[in-house]
């Protein structure tokens, strides 16, 4: 749908395009456009939704899937609970351009190496389901003194 149309336009406009990173449900459409154009030179990274994973398996492509999880809210809540309990952040935990951001690891990255394991866990979920993850309370506590 929209992701596919936008990607078709990008491929037509930027003929030297060699890679894209697409989040949300648009990733599957972007991947379909790349495949339809026969642009095997274009590397694509997309959100690890089940529909994207199914297309990956069906076409046997070389790609990467990353989580853009609803679980990031759980991770934020784990940190907020620690702060509400009066805990202080360790020095140098806050980063980013304004020094007010805690970076947590991406909870799931799907590659060709771990694809079969991840796919077997999620293959029966609906296509719109996103591979998810969050940090635990114990992991959040590591950011605090």
RODRENBA-466822 format. One record per atom (N, C-alpha, C): atom name; z, x, y; residue number from 1; chain. Coordinates in Angstrom, 2 decimals. Layout:
BEGIN
RODREN   atom        pz        px        py   seq   mol
RODREN     CA         Z         X         Y   NUM     A
...
END
This chain:
BEGIN
RODREN   atom        pz        px        py   seq   mol
RODREN      N      0.00      0.83     -1.16     1     A
RODREN     CA      0.00      0.00      0.00     1     A
RODREN      C      0.00      0.89      1.24     1     A
RODREN      N      1.01      0.74      2.10     2     A
RODREN     CA      0.97      1.45      3.37     2     A
RODREN      C      0.99      2.97      3.20     2     A
RODREN      N      1.84      3.46      2.31     3     A
RODREN     CA      1.90      4.90      2.08     3     A
RODREN      C      0.58      5.47      1.61     3     A
RODREN      N     -0.13      4.69      0.81     4     A
RODREN     CA     -1.42      5.14      0.30     4     A
RODREN      C     -2.45      5.18      1.42     4     A
RODREN      N     -2.47      4.16      2.27     5     A
RODREN     CA     -3.43      4.11      3.38     5     A
RODREN      C     -3.16      5.24      4.37     5     A
RODREN      N     -1.90      5.44      4.71     6     A
RODREN     CA     -1.55      6.51      5.65     6     A
RODREN      C     -1.95      7.87      5.08     6     A
RODREN      N     -1.69      8.08      3.80     7     A
RODREN     CA     -2.04      9.36      3.18     7     A
RODREN      C     -3.55      9.55      3.13     7     A
RODREN      N     -4.29      8.48      2.85     8     A
RODREN     CA     -5.76      8.57      2.86     8     A
RODREN      C     -6.25      9.02      4.23     8     A
RODREN      N     -5.66      8.45      5.28     9     A
RODREN     CA     -6.03      8.83      6.65     9     A
RODREN      C     -5.67     10.28      6.94     9     A
RODREN      N     -4.51     10.71      6.49    10     A
RODREN     CA     -4.10     12.10      6.71    10     A
RODREN      C     -5.04     13.07      5.99    10     A
RODREN      N     -5.40     12.74      4.77    11     A
RODREN     CA     -6.31     13.61      4.00    11     A
RODREN      C     -7.68     13.70      4.66    11     A
RODREN      N     -8.14     12.58      5.22    12     A
RODREN     CA     -9.45     12.58      5.88    12     A
RODREN      C     -9.41     13.33      7.21    12     A
RODREN      N     -8.29     13.23      7.91    13     A
RODREN     CA     -8.17     13.85      9.23    13     A
RODREN      C     -7.85     15.34      9.14    13     A
RODREN      N     -6.97     15.70      8.24    14     A
RODREN     CA     -6.50     17.09      8.13    14     A
RODREN      C     -6.98     17.67      6.80    14     A
RODREN      N     -8.20     18.12      6.78    15     A
RODREN     CA     -8.81     18.60      5.54    15     A
RODREN      C     -8.14     19.86      4.99    15     A
RODREN      N     -7.40     20.58      5.85    16     A
RODREN     CA     -6.71     21.78      5.38    16     A
RODREN      C     -5.26     21.48      4.95    16     A
RODREN      N     -4.90     20.22      4.91    17     A
RODREN     CA     -3.56     19.81      4.48    17     A
RODREN      C     -3.33     20.32      3.06    17     A
RODREN      N     -2.20     21.03      2.86    18     A
RODREN     CA     -1.97     21.56      1.52    18     A
RODREN      C     -0.64     21.12      0.92    18     A
RODREN      N      0.13     20.31      1.66    19     A
RODREN     CA      1.38     19.82      1.11    19     A
RODREN      C      2.00     18.75      1.98    19     A
RODREN      N      2.74     17.84      1.35    20     A
RODREN     CA      3.45     16.78      2.08    20     A
RODREN      C      4.78     16.51      1.40    20     A
RODREN      N      5.73     16.05      2.22    21     A
RODREN     CA      7.03     15.60      1.73    21     A
RODREN      C      7.15     14.16      2.19    21     A
RODREN      N      7.28     13.25      1.23    22     A
RODREN     CA      7.30     11.83      1.54    22     A
RODREN      C      8.56     11.20      0.97    22     A
RODREN      N      9.29     10.46      1.78    23     A
RODREN     CA     10.50      9.78      1.33    23     A
RODREN      C     10.26      8.28      1.20    23     A
RODREN      N     11.22      7.63      0.60    24     A
RODREN     CA     11.23      6.19      0.40    24     A
RODREN      C     10.09      5.76     -0.52    24     A
RODREN      N      9.78      4.49     -0.50    25     A
RODREN     CA      8.76      3.95     -1.38    25     A
RODREN      C      7.36      4.40     -1.06    25     A
RODREN      N      7.18      5.06      0.08    26     A
RODREN     CA      5.86      5.54      0.48    26     A
RODREN      C      5.36      6.68     -0.42    26     A
RODREN      N      6.26      7.35     -1.11    27     A
RODREN     CA      5.88      8.52     -1.91    27     A
RODREN      C      4.89      8.16     -3.01    27     A
RODREN      N      5.11      7.04     -3.65    28     A
RODREN     CA      4.20      6.64     -4.73    28     A
RODREN      C      2.80      6.39     -4.20    28     A
RODREN      N      2.69      5.70     -3.06    29     A
RODREN     CA      1.39      5.45     -2.46    29     A
RODREN      C      0.71      6.73     -2.02    29     A
RODREN      N      1.49      7.65     -1.44    30     A
RODREN     CA      0.92      8.93     -1.01    30     A
RODREN      C      0.39      9.71     -2.21    30     A
RODREN      N      1.13      9.68     -3.29    31     A
RODREN     CA      0.70     10.37     -4.50    31     A
RODREN      C     -0.58      9.75     -5.06    31     A
RODREN      N     -0.66      8.42     -5.04    32     A
RODREN     CA     -1.88      7.75     -5.50    32     A
RODREN      C     -3.09      8.15     -4.66    32     A
RODREN      N     -2.89      8.27     -3.35    33     A
RODREN     CA     -3.99      8.68     -2.46    33     A
RODREN      C     -4.45     10.10     -2.76    33     A
RODREN      N     -3.51     11.00     -2.98    34     A
RODREN     CA     -3.85     12.39     -3.30    34     A
RODREN      C     -4.63     12.45     -4.61    34     A
RODREN      N     -4.18     11.70     -5.60    35     A
RODREN     CA     -4.86     11.68     -6.90    35     A
RODREN      C     -6.26     11.07     -6.78    35     A
RODREN      N     -6.37      9.96     -6.04    36     A
RODREN     CA     -7.66      9.29     -5.88    36     A
RODREN      C     -8.67     10.19     -5.16    36     A
RODREN      N     -8.17     11.02     -4.26    37     A
RODREN     CA     -9.05     11.93     -3.51    37     A
RODREN      C     -9.40     13.18     -4.33    37     A
RODREN      N     -8.77     13.32     -5.49    38     A
RODREN     CA     -9.03     14.50     -6.31    38     A
RODREN      C     -8.51     15.78     -5.68    38     A
RODREN      N     -7.51     15.65     -4.82    39     A
RODREN     CA     -6.98     16.80     -4.08    39     A
RODREN      C     -5.83     17.46     -4.86    39     A
RODREN      N     -6.16     18.07     -5.97    40     A
RODREN     CA     -5.15     18.74     -6.78    40     A
RODREN      C     -4.54     19.94     -6.07    40     A
RODREN      N     -5.15     20.37     -4.96    41     A
RODREN     CA     -4.62     21.48     -4.18    41     A
RODREN      C     -3.45     21.05     -3.30    41     A
RODREN      N     -3.31     19.75     -3.05    42     A
RODREN     CA     -2.24     19.25     -2.18    42     A
RODREN      C     -0.97     19.10     -3.01    42     A
RODREN      N      0.07     19.82     -2.63    43     A
RODREN     CA      1.37     19.71     -3.30    43     A
RODREN      C      2.15     18.60     -2.63    43     A
RODREN      N      2.79     17.78     -3.43    44     A
RODREN     CA      3.53     16.65     -2.89    44     A
RODREN      C      4.95     16.65     -3.43    44     A
RODREN      N      5.88     16.39     -2.53    45     A
RODREN     CA      7.28     16.18     -2.89    45     A
RODREN      C      7.59     14.76     -2.47    45     A
RODREN      N      8.17     13.99     -3.37    46     A
RODREN     CA      8.46     12.60     -3.06    46     A
RODREN      C      9.85     12.21     -3.49    46     A
RODREN      N     10.28     11.07     -2.97    47     A
RODREN     CA     11.58     10.56     -3.36    47     A
RODREN      C     11.56     10.18     -4.83    47     A
RODREN      N     12.59     10.54     -5.53    48     A
RODREN     CA     12.67     10.32     -6.97    48     A
RODREN      C     13.03      8.86     -7.27    48     A
RODREN      N     12.09      7.98     -6.98    49     A
RODREN     CA     12.23      6.58     -7.41    49     A
RODREN      C     11.55      6.45     -8.77    49     A
RODREN      N     11.96      5.45     -9.51    50     A
RODREN     CA     11.46      5.29    -10.87    50     A
RODREN      C      9.94      5.12    -10.89    50     A
RODREN      N      9.36      4.37     -9.96    51     A
RODREN     CA      7.91      4.21     -9.91    51     A
RODREN      C      7.20      5.54     -9.73    51     A
RODREN      N      7.76      6.40     -8.89    52     A
RODREN     CA      7.21      7.74     -8.67    52     A
RODREN      C      7.29      8.56     -9.95    52     A
RODREN      N      8.43      8.45    -10.63    53     A
RODREN     CA      8.60      9.19    -11.88    53     A
RODREN      C      7.62      8.71    -12.95    53     A
RODREN      N      7.40      7.40    -13.02    54     A
RODREN     CA      6.45      6.86    -14.01    54     A
RODREN      C      5.04      7.36    -13.73    54     A
RODREN      N      4.65      7.38    -12.47    55     A
RODREN     CA      3.32      7.87    -12.10    55     A
RODREN      C      3.20      9.36    -12.44    55     A
RODREN      N      4.25     10.10    -12.16    56     A
RODREN     CA      4.31     11.52    -12.49    56     A
RODREN      C      4.06     11.73    -13.98    56     A
RODREN      N      4.77     10.96    -14.81    57     A
RODREN     CA      4.62     11.09    -16.26    57     A
RODREN      C      3.22     10.68    -16.71    57     A
RODREN      N      2.74      9.56    -16.19    58     A
RODREN     CA      1.43      9.03    -16.59    58     A
RODREN      C      0.30     10.01    -16.26    58     A
RODREN      N      0.38     10.63    -15.08    59     A
RODREN     CA     -0.71     11.50    -14.62    59     A
RODREN      C     -0.49     12.96    -15.00    59     A
RODREN      N      0.73     13.31    -15.46    60     A
RODREN     CA      1.02     14.68    -15.85    60     A
RODREN      C      0.85     15.68    -14.72    60     A
RODREN      N      1.33     15.32    -13.55    61     A
RODREN     CA      1.13     16.16    -12.36    61     A
RODREN      C      2.26     17.15    -12.16    61     A
RODREN      N      2.04     18.09    -11.28    62     A
RODREN     CA      3.03     19.09    -10.90    62     A
RODREN      C      3.58     18.70     -9.54    62     A
RODREN      N      4.78     18.18     -9.51    63     A
RODREN     CA      5.38     17.71     -8.27    63     A
RODREN      C      6.89     17.93     -8.33    63     A
RODREN      N      7.57     17.50     -7.32    64     A
RODREN     CA      9.03     17.55     -7.26    64     A
RODREN      C      9.50     16.21     -6.73    64     A
RODREN      N     10.60     15.71     -7.28    65     A
RODREN     CA     11.21     14.49     -6.78    65     A
RODREN      C     12.61     14.79     -6.30    65     A
RODREN      N     12.95     14.29     -5.13    66     A
RODREN     CA     14.29     14.51     -4.59    66     A
RODREN      C     14.97     13.18     -4.32    66     A
RODREN      N     16.27     13.19     -4.40    67     A
RODREN     CA     17.04     11.98     -4.12    67     A
RODREN      C     17.25     11.84     -2.62    67     A
RODREN      N     17.03     10.66     -2.14    68     A
RODREN     CA     17.41     10.27     -0.78    68     A
RODREN      C     18.33      9.09     -1.02    68     A
RODREN      N     19.50      9.37     -1.55    69     A
RODREN     CA     20.26      8.34     -2.22    69     A
RODREN      C     21.07      7.43     -1.30    69     A
RODREN      N     21.20      6.20     -1.77    70     A
RODREN     CA     22.22      5.35     -1.15    70     A
RODREN      C     23.59      5.99     -1.31    70     A
RODREN      N     23.73      6.86     -2.32    71     A
RODREN     CA     24.99      7.55     -2.55    71     A
RODREN      C     25.43      8.46     -1.43    71     A
RODREN      N     24.54      8.77     -0.48    72     A
RODREN     CA     24.97      9.60      0.65    72     A
RODREN      C     26.06      8.87      1.45    72     A
RODREN      N     26.04      7.54      1.39    73     A
RODREN     CA     27.10      6.78      2.06    73     A
RODREN      C     28.44      7.01      1.36    73     A
RODREN      N     28.39      7.10      0.03    74     A
RODREN     CA     29.60      7.38     -0.73    74     A
RODREN      C     30.11      8.78     -0.40    74     A
RODREN      N     29.21      9.73     -0.27    75     A
RODREN     CA     29.60     11.09      0.10    75     A
RODREN      C     30.28     11.10      1.46    75     A
RODREN      N     29.69     10.39      2.42    76     A
RODREN     CA     30.28     10.31      3.76    76     A
RODREN      C     31.66      9.66      3.70    76     A
RODREN      N     31.79      8.63      2.88    77     A
RODREN     CA     33.08      7.96      2.75    77     A
RODREN      C     34.12      8.89      2.15    77     A
RODREN      N     33.72      9.71      1.18    78     A
RODREN     CA     34.66     10.66      0.58    78     A
RODREN      C     35.21     11.62      1.64    78     A
RODREN      N     34.35     12.07      2.54    79     A
RODREN     CA     34.78     12.97      3.62    79     A
RODREN      C     35.65     12.20      4.61    79     A
RODREN      N     35.25     10.98      4.96    80     A
RODREN     CA     36.01     10.18      5.92    80     A
RODREN      C     37.43      9.89      5.42    80     A
RODREN      N     37.57      9.63      4.13    81     A
RODREN     CA     38.89      9.37      3.56    81     A
RODREN      C     39.79     10.59      3.74    81     A
RODREN      N     39.25     11.77      3.49    82     A
RODREN     CA     40.03     13.00      3.68    82     A
RODREN      C     40.48     13.13      5.14    82     A
RODREN      N     39.57     12.82      6.06    83     A
RODREN     CA     39.90     12.92      7.49    83     A
RODREN      C     40.95     11.89      7.89    83     A
RODREN      N     40.81     10.67      7.36    84     A
RODREN     CA     41.79      9.63      7.66    84     A
RODREN      C     43.17      9.96      7.11    84     A
RODREN      N     43.20     10.78      6.08    85     A
RODREN     CA     44.48     11.22      5.51    85     A
RODREN      C     45.07     12.39      6.29    85     A
RODREN      N     44.39     12.77      7.38    86     A
RODREN     CA     44.91     13.81      8.25    86     A
RODREN      C     44.54     15.22      7.86    86     A
RODREN      N     43.67     15.39      6.92    87     A
RODREN     CA     43.27     16.73      6.51    87     A
RODREN      C     42.36     17.34      7.56    87     A
RODREN      N     42.46     18.66      7.71    88     A
RODREN     CA     41.64     19.39      8.68    88     A
RODREN      C     40.50     20.11      7.97    88     A
RODREN      N     39.35     20.09      8.61    89     A
RODREN     CA     38.20     20.80      8.05    89     A
RODREN      C     38.44     22.30      8.05    89     A
RODREN      N     37.91     22.98      7.05    90     A
RODREN     CA     37.95     24.44      7.03    90     A
RODREN      C     37.10     24.96      8.18    90     A
RODREN      N     37.41     26.17      8.60    91     A
RODREN     CA     36.60     26.81      9.63    91     A
RODREN      C     35.17     26.97      9.12    91     A
RODREN      N     34.22     26.84      9.99    92     A
RODREN     CA     32.79     27.04      9.69    92     A
RODREN      C     32.18     25.98      8.77    92     A
RODREN      N     32.85     24.85      8.58    93     A
RODREN     CA     32.27     23.77      7.77    93     A
RODREN      C     31.24     23.00      8.59    93     A
RODREN      N     31.55     22.79      9.87    94     A
RODREN     CA     30.63     22.05     10.72    94     A
RODREN      C     29.45     22.93     11.10    94     A
RODREN      N     28.26     22.38     10.92    95     A
RODREN     CA     27.03     23.13     11.18    95     A
RODREN      C     26.08     22.28     12.01    95     A
RODREN      N     24.84     22.67     12.00    96     A
RODREN     CA     23.81     21.93     12.72    96     A
RODREN      C     23.70     22.36     14.16    96     A
RODREN      N     22.70     21.85     14.86    97     A
RODREN     CA     22.44     22.29     16.23    97     A
RODREN      C     23.58     21.97     17.19    97     A
RODREN      N     24.39     20.96     16.87    98     A
RODREN     CA     25.49     20.58     17.76    98     A
RODREN      C     26.85     20.89     17.17    98     A
RODREN      N     26.87     21.52     16.00    99     A
RODREN     CA     28.13     21.89     15.38    99     A
RODREN      C     28.97     20.70     14.95    99     A
RODREN      N     28.33     19.59     14.59   100     A
RODREN     CA     29.08     18.40     14.22   100     A
RODREN      C     28.61     17.79     12.88   100     A
RODREN      N     28.02     18.62     12.04   101     A
RODREN     CA     27.42     18.12     10.81   101     A
RODREN      C     27.95     18.87      9.60   101     A
RODREN      N     28.28     18.13      8.55   102     A
RODREN     CA     28.65     18.73      7.27   102     A
RODREN      C     27.44     18.56      6.36   102     A
RODREN      N     26.89     19.67      5.91   103     A
RODREN     CA     25.77     19.61      4.98   103     A
RODREN      C     26.30     19.60      3.56   103     A
RODREN      N     25.89     18.62      2.79   104     A
RODREN     CA     26.26     18.55      1.38   104     A
RODREN      C     25.00     18.76      0.54   104     A
RODREN      N     25.14     19.27     -0.67   105     A
RODREN     CA     23.96     19.53     -1.50   105     A
RODREN      C     23.21     18.24     -1.84   105     A
RODREN      N     21.89     18.36     -1.98   106     A
RODREN     CA     21.10     17.23     -2.45   106     A
RODREN      C     21.55     16.96     -3.88   106     A
RODREN      N     21.94     15.73     -4.19   107     A
RODREN     CA     22.55     15.45     -5.49   107     A
RODREN      C     21.60     15.46     -6.67   107     A
RODREN      N     20.31     15.38     -6.43   108     A
RODREN     CA     19.38     15.37     -7.55   108     A
RODREN      C     18.03     15.89     -7.11   108     A
RODREN      N     17.53     16.85     -7.84   109     A
RODREN     CA     16.17     17.35     -7.65   109     A
RODREN      C     15.50     17.32     -9.01   109     A
RODREN      N     14.37     16.64     -9.09   110     A
RODREN     CA     13.64     16.53    -10.35   110     A
RODREN      C     12.45     17.48    -10.30   110     A
RODREN      N     12.34     18.32    -11.30   111     A
RODREN     CA     11.23     19.26    -11.41   111     A
RODREN      C     10.58     19.06    -12.79   111     A
RODREN      N      9.50     19.76    -13.03   112     A
RODREN     CA      8.89     19.69    -14.36   112     A
RODREN      C      9.86     20.16    -15.44   112     A
RODREN      N     10.76     21.07    -15.08   113     A
RODREN     CA     11.71     21.63    -16.05   113     A
RODREN      C     12.74     20.60    -16.51   113     A
RODREN      N     13.20     19.72    -15.62   114     A
RODREN     CA     14.23     18.75    -16.02   114     A
RODREN      C     13.70     17.32    -16.06   114     A
RODREN      N     12.38     17.17    -15.91   115     A
RODREN     CA     11.79     15.83    -15.82   115     A
RODREN      C     12.14     14.95    -17.02   115     A
RODREN      N     11.94     15.45    -18.23   116     A
RODREN     CA     12.16     14.63    -19.42   116     A
RODREN      C     13.59     14.09    -19.49   116     A
RODREN      N     14.55     14.94    -19.16   117     A
RODREN     CA     15.95     14.52    -19.18   117     A
RODREN      C     16.21     13.42    -18.15   117     A
RODREN      N     15.73     13.62    -16.93   118     A
RODREN     CA     15.95     12.62    -15.87   118     A
RODREN      C     15.19     11.34    -16.19   118     A
RODREN      N     13.94     11.47    -16.61   119     A
RODREN     CA     13.13     10.28    -16.89   119     A
RODREN      C     13.75      9.45    -18.01   119     A
RODREN      N     14.26     10.10    -19.04   120     A
RODREN     CA     14.86      9.34    -20.15   120     A
RODREN      C     16.07      8.53    -19.68   120     A
RODREN      N     16.76      9.02    -18.67   121     A
RODREN     CA     17.93      8.29    -18.15   121     A
RODREN      C     17.52      7.09    -17.29   121     A
RODREN      N     16.41      7.19    -16.56   122     A
RODREN     CA     16.05      6.17    -15.58   122     A
RODREN      C     14.81      5.34    -15.92   122     A
RODREN      N     14.12      5.63    -16.99   123     A
RODREN     CA     12.81      5.00    -17.27   123     A
RODREN      C     12.86      3.48    -17.38   123     A
RODREN      N     13.99      2.91    -17.75   124     A
RODREN     CA     14.09      1.46    -17.92   124     A
RODREN      C     14.59      0.75    -16.66   124     A
RODREN      N     14.86      1.50    -15.62   125     A
RODREN     CA     15.27      0.89    -14.35   125     A
RODREN      C     14.03      0.34    -13.64   125     A
RODREN      N     14.22     -0.58    -12.68   126     A
RODREN     CA     13.07     -1.08    -11.91   126     A
RODREN      C     12.40      0.05    -11.12   126     A
RODREN      N     11.11     -0.11    -10.85   127     A
RODREN     CA     10.34      0.92    -10.15   127     A
RODREN      C     10.94      1.30     -8.80   127     A
RODREN      N     11.59      0.36     -8.14   128     A
RODREN     CA     12.14      0.62     -6.80   128     A
RODREN      C     13.47      1.37     -6.84   128     A
RODREN      N     14.05      1.55     -8.04   129     A
RODREN     CA     15.35      2.21     -8.14   129     A
RODREN      C     15.23      3.69     -7.81   129     A
RODREN      N     16.14      4.18     -6.98   130     A
RODREN     CA     16.13      5.58     -6.57   130     A
RODREN      C     17.17      6.37     -7.35   130     A
RODREN      N     16.75      7.51     -7.90   131     A
RODREN     CA     17.69      8.42     -8.54   131     A
RODREN      C     18.75      8.74     -7.49   131     A
RODREN      N     19.99      8.65     -7.88   132     A
RODREN     CA     21.07      8.64     -6.91   132     A
RODREN      C     22.14      9.66     -7.28   132     A
RODREN      N     23.01      9.93     -6.35   133     A
RODREN     CA     24.14     10.80     -6.59   133     A
RODREN      C     25.00     10.90     -5.35   133     A
RODREN      N     26.21     11.33     -5.54   134     A
RODREN     CA     27.13     11.52     -4.41   134     A
RODREN      C     28.15     12.57     -4.79   134     A
RODREN      N     28.85     13.08     -3.79   135     A
RODREN     CA     29.90     14.04     -4.08   135     A
RODREN      C     31.17     13.28     -4.47   135     A
RODREN      N     31.98     13.90     -5.27   136     A
RODREN     CA     33.24     13.31     -5.70   136     A
RODREN      C     34.32     13.58     -4.65   136     A
RODREN      N     35.47     12.94     -4.82   137     A
RODREN     CA     36.60     13.20     -3.92   137     A
RODREN      C     37.01     14.67     -4.00   137     A
RODREN      N     36.96     15.23     -5.20   138     A
RODREN     CA     37.32     16.64     -5.38   138     A
RODREN      C     36.33     17.55     -4.64   138     A
RODREN      N     35.05     17.22     -4.71   139     A
RODREN     CA     34.05     18.03     -4.00   139     A
RODREN      C     34.22     17.90     -2.49   139     A
RODREN      N     34.54     16.71     -2.02   140     A
RODREN     CA     34.77     16.51     -0.58   140     A
RODREN      C     35.99     17.31     -0.13   140     A
RODREN      N     37.01     17.38     -0.97   141     A
RODREN     CA     38.24     18.10     -0.62   141     A
RODREN      C     37.98     19.58     -0.39   141     A
RODREN      N     36.91     20.12     -0.95   142     A
RODREN     CA     36.59     21.55     -0.76   142     A
RODREN      C     36.21     21.88      0.68   142     A
RODREN      N     35.86     20.88      1.46   143     A
RODREN     CA     35.50     21.11      2.86   143     A
RODREN      C     36.74     21.18      3.76   143     A
RODREN      N     37.91     20.94      3.19   144     A
RODREN     CA     39.14     20.84      3.98   144     A
RODREN      C     40.13     21.93      3.62   144     A
RODREN      N     41.03     22.22      4.58   145     A
RODREN     CA     42.08     23.24      4.39   145     A
RODREN      C     43.11     22.74      3.40   145     A
END
